[in-house]
Amino acid sequence: REPSVELLRAIIGPTRWKTAAQLLTLLRGLGNELHAAGGYREPAIGNMVRRIMYAVRDEADRVQVPDNNNNNGASSAAEENSNNGDMEKIDELTEQVSSKLRLGGEGKELSLASMLWANPQHVTMKHTRQQSGDYSDRLRSDSFGSESGSGLNGNNCPSAGGDQHPIAPIYYPPNYYNKRDDLRQSVMEAIQEMMSEMEDLHKNINEQAIQHIHAGEIILTYALSKTVELFLKAAAAKKRNFQVIVCEGAPHFGGHAMAKSLAEAGIDTTVIHDAATFAIMARVNKVLLPAHAVLANGGLIAPSGSNMVALAAKQNSVPVVTLAGMFKLCPMYPHEGQDTLNDLISPSSVADYSLMGDPVLSEVEFVNPVHDYIPPQLIDLYVTNIGGFQPSYIYRLLAEYYHSDDWEAFE
């Protein structure tokens, strides 16, 4: 994930952008390109772009605090000129709003509803509405329609498909269009902080190992995960004696490499078939699962087969702990169930193609998913690089890492 941040920094740094609006437009375009190139299979890439966009919005929203110690006449005059300039901007914005309300030369009175729909930054629709029989519908179309004869919308964004289905322009608050000399430096510092966080990711997670793994416990994990592997090794380095049971993780059998690495570190490790998970779960004290993505509702996207482990743990009242960095937190809800952020790959690892000539197997449909969706009620705790959280608290973290306007930026 760190190379993704380095790529974004390399692109943002030399690019000649001057305002926050221009930078946000650039980041949105980069996010769409990465998503179309296959980034939908790795949601962490889009999450890093969203975090940078949040940092840009945070810097743009900061207001310079005036110096109250300087109360001479020059500062008062400057403040008066600034206030006059602000009033001129307000008057100009008011005139723009009023002009948008003049539909077909008909005089309309300003109302709360009409001003709300005329203010472009409140419009979140993806396409204009084509109905013209209702006054509010015409207001919505007028507030972000394309300029006549220019082929561009009100935000100088090209329209897709002519006038039939134009893309709604993206509007930002007025202060996002102000030129600030310190904005570039602030954004680059925010990106550097993100890179430092990524470098210390495993260290911060491993520091919590002794809080969750105790002497004499039997820990069950599934398949291969670098985060889980380092977490267990960190607990063993603290002189904690425990036993690890690793499910082999068919059909890719990543658990074999996982068990070998743990055994070389001096950890008592046992490999079992995936089918034996439920039988041995009664002896397990805790389950550690890796994460591909953490969804907004507290659900988990994990390697295929993890849902079976979580169900067995729930049946035996065994706590399930998931290890994940905050960059895996996705502002997405599992509306597609098991198909959320999932992909199907070739069944060659499940069944040999040479057997497809058999009349019985030829009628069998083989499904080989890459991931499983685990609902939040099967997860007891998320251990992240900033601490441990219950699944019910995950949605609160979204507001701290992503702006709500950027949640669906790349879908």
PyMOL commands that set and color helices and strands:
alter all, ss='L'
color gray80, all
select helices_A, chain A and resi 2-12+20-36+39-41+43-61+73-100+112-118+120-122+135-143+174-177+183-199+201-206+209-212+226-237+254-264+274-283+306-315+326-328+337-339+347-349+353-357+361-363+376-378+391-401+404-406
alter helices_A, ss='H'
color red, helices_A
select strands_A, chain A and resi 218-222+243-247+268-272+286-289+293-294+300-303+320-323+371-374+381-384+387-389
alter strands_A, ss='S'
color yellow, strands_A
deselect
rebuild
show_as cartoon
